[in-house]
Amino acid sequence: MTVPTASDGTAGDGTAGNGTAGDGTAGDGTAPAWLARLATAARKMVVPPAMRPPPSGGRQSAVLILFGEAEAGPDVLLVQRSPWLRRHAGQPAFPGGAIDAGDGGPVPAALREAAEEALVDPDSVDVLTELPELFINRSGFSVTPVLAWWRSPGPVGPGDPDEVTAVQRVPVADLANPANRLTIRYPTGQGGPAFRTAGMLIWGFTGYIVDRLLALGGWEQPWDATNVQGLPPSVLTARAGETAPDRNL
């Protein structure tokens, strides 16, 4: 796999800036071309029937899919949920949560959540686009993923240890590495894409999004989907103890 770098060019024809969703390019022209192309493809992502929001909707929420770039190439920001949350305890995830009445929509909500959970400065982020809405049946959240470029990366960390225990920039190359990929078998018998990297098991909703982005971005490599593993006992225990939904995805 060839991981794109800044030498692949920049997108300079967009109109979207910080806090707005535009046509797939960043407003100040700094987003690399590979990310502009990904934004265009992701905006048209096909949502499988099982993840389409029901007519009654769901609890409106948003996540921030924040791509940056370092010497090793593109990376994406993930947080590790605290193990004592009522829902999705201990799971890696994109920063995000429920949209508050005062947010004004998915983009402000996603930026706010990233600031609260991972200490991301909203002024360092250029929003590129919104992905189609996805429904998480287990928690009842109707999620709008917000794709963004980290124009000026800064220090990050858990904003509230009661919600997040760790924050990491995970290289796209590590996620695309076939050795780090597997299929997780859920208690229902269904399977889904998963990743073992950076000391995390990335699965569920987040694993699905990562899988789709790798394919849409042209990073996906052939991998062994028959490598099927069950959820670890610690995850099963956490799922069994889940109660009413809280703010977090």
N, C-alpha and C positions, 0 to 999 in steps of 0.2 A: 504494500500500500504506500502511495506517496501522500504524505500529509502536507497540505498546502501551508505556505508561510506568507509573510508580508510581501515577499517578492512576487506573489501572484497578482499584485495590483490592488487598487483600491476602488471602491464604488463612489463615484463622484456626482451621480445624477439624481440623488434622492432628495426628498423634501422632509422626511421625518426627523425630528430631533428628540431630545430627552423628554420623555413623558408622553409621546404621541406615537400612534401606530400609523405607518405610512406604506409606501409601495415596495418595501423590501430592501431599501437602502438607507443608510444613516444620513441625517440631515447635514452634517458638516463634512461629508465625504471621506471620513476616516475609516469606515468599516471596510475590511478587506473584501476582495471580490468573491472569495470562496463563501464568505458568510452572506453576502448579498444574494448569491445564487441559492444558498440554502434557504434563506428567508422566503424567496419567491416560490420555491418548491414546497416548503413546509406550510405556507399559507393555503395551499391547495391539497393538503394531506387528506387522504380518504379515511374517514372514521368508520371503524367496523361497527356493525349493527349493535353488538353488545355494549358499546361504549357511547352510543348516541344518547343525548339527553332525552328523557321522557317528556311527553306533552306538558306534564305538570312542572317540568324543570327540575330543580334541585337547589341545594344551597349554593348560591353563586360564590365562586372563589377564583383565585388566580395564582399562577406560579411564574417565577422569573427564570427563564432559561438563559443564563448569562454566559456568553462565550468571550474568552479572552485569548491572548496569544503570548507565548513565551518563547525562549530559544528552542524548546523541544517541539514547538508547533501549537496548534489550537488546544484549548482546554475549556472545561465547563465547570461551573461552580455547583457543588453539592453540599448539603448539610446533613448531619447525622442527628436524627430525632432523639430526644431524651427517652430513656427506657421506661420512665414512669408516666408517660402520656397515656390518656385514656384511649386514644386511637393511633394506630400506626407507630406504636412505641418502638424505639430503637432503629427505625428504618432510615436508610439514606433517601434523600428527597431533594427536589429543587426548592429553594426558599418560596414560601407561599402560604396562603390561608384564605379565610373567608373575606369577602369584600364588604367593608363597612359602609354604612349609609353615606358617610362623609368623604369617601374615597373618590367618587365620581367615575368609577368604572374599573375594568381589569388592570389597565396599565398603572394608574396611581397605586392601586392595591398591591400589585406585584412589587413595585419599587419600594413601597412602605414596608412590606414584609421582609424584603431582602435587607433593608436597613436595620430593621428590628432584630432579625434572626442572625444575620451574618455581618452586620456593621458595614454593608456596602453603601458608599456615598452615592445617592441618586444622581448627583451632578456629574459623576464620572461615567454615567451610562447613557448610551444612545439606543433608544428603542427602535427596532426595525419593523416588527409586525406582530400581529396576533395570529395564533394557530386556531383551527376549528375547535369548538367547545367539545370537551370530553366528559363523560359521566362515570363516576366511581360508584358502582352500585352498593358496595359494602358500607361506605360512609355517607352516601347520598349527596356528595359534592358534585356540582357541575362546574368543571374547571376550564378556564381559558388560559392556555400557556402563552406567555409573552416572550418573544425572542428578542434578545438585545445584545449589543456589542459593548464590551467593557473598554471604553476608549482610554481611560486613565486608571488602571488597576491600583488599588491601595491595600493596606493591611485589612485582613478580615479575621473574624473570630466569633465565637458564640455570643450573641447579644443578650440572651437570656438563658442561662444554664438549665432553667426549669423546662425549656422547650428544645434547646439545641445543645449537644455536647461537643460537636466538632464541626469545622468548616474546612473544605478542601477544594482546591482547583485540580480537577482530575484530567490528565491529558487525554485527548481524543484517541491518540495512538494506543494507549493502554486499553481503552474501551473496545477498540476495533480489533485488538489482538485476539486471534482465535483461541489461544490458550486460556484467555480470561473469560470465555463465553460458555454458557450452559443453559439448559432448560430447567426451570423450576416447576415441580409438580405440586399443585395446590391440594389441600384436603378434599376438594370436590372432584379431583381426578384430572382437572384441566391443567394445561401447561402454559408457561409463558417465558419470554426471554429474560435472562439474568446475566449478571456480570460479577466476577470476583476480582477486585482491584482496589488499591489504596486501603487495604484492610477492611473493605466493606463488601457486603453482598447486596448488590443493587437489583431489585426485582419489583414485581407488582406494576403499579402505574408508572413509576419512574423508569423501571426497566423497559417497559413498552415504549415510552417516549424516546429513550436513548436508542433503542433498536431502530425505530423509525427514522430518527435523525441521522444515524450512521448510514442507512440506506439512501436517504434523500441527499445527503451530502457527498455521496460517492466514496465513503470510507469503508463500507462493509466489505469484509473478506469472507471467503468460504469458511464455515465453522461447523462443528459437529453438533447438530441439533438433537442427535440421539443421546447425547450426554445428559441424561435426565436425573435430577437429584431432588429429593424432598426438602421441604423447609427445615432448617435446623430446629432442634427441640426448644431452644430459647425463643425463637420466633413463634412457634406453635403455642408455647405457654403464654406469650404476650397477647396473641390473638384470642386465646381462650378467655383472657381476663379483660378484654376490651369492653367498655361500657358505652354510654351515649356519646355521640360525636362531639368533639370540641372544635376549636377554631382551625386546627391543623389538618392538613391533608394526610 
